[in-house]
Amino acid sequence: MYKVEVTPVENREGLKGTGSLCFDESLKITGLKILEKKAGGLYVSMPAYKTKEKDEEGHPVYASICAPRSKKFAAELTENFLKTYEEALKKGEKAELIVEGAERKLNARVTPFEKQGSNILGLGTLNIGDDFKINNIRVSKGNKVEYVDMPSYKTTKNGEETYQAYAYGVTAEARKKIINTVKNAYKEELDRGAVAAKKSR
């Protein structure tokens, strides 16, 4: 199952609402937006970041941080977010929609990463079943330990700059499951590389 939440936004040109998506009451994705198209109509914007690349017209190219894995689920999410937005407008406050379904299994893919002076060990993607993915997940080294960083953005809280994760486990059990899934994928890839290196000798 998953839950869609939308809060209407007033007096913000182009921005009509903000939203979040929570899978199986355990993994929440924030930073979704309901935006107005220049030609009219609304669309759902997923979290993304600006790359150094530019398109043919010189506009910056954006890469997704979180996104559906299929056109079918993308269409389903869009329909449910816009439906929830309409409900939020009627209420004048946040609205939510729960879509029942089987629990989605987590799996990850991590590419080991080595760069002098960097504490990043691997870059990866966390998949939520066949429907959704979270990119830009990092495995990093700290004080004799490895830790997992979810993609985040800079914000201001109580007058101080801080970082807020786009996606996170809402319970201690969910956070542990996410961390273990990513770390195991990283270690499996390291082992696969070690085996390949031995065979090539």
Secondary structure, DSSP 8 states (H G I E B T S, - for coil): -EEEEEEE--S-TTEEEEEEEEETTTEEEEEEEEEE-TTSSEEEE--EEEEEEE-TTS-EEEEESEEESSHHHHHHHHHHHHHHHHHHHHHTS-EEEEE------EEEEEEE---TT--EEEEEEEEETTTEEEEEEEEEE-SS-EEEE--EEEEEETTEEEEEESEEESSHHHHHHHHHHHHHHHHHHHHHHHHHHHHT-
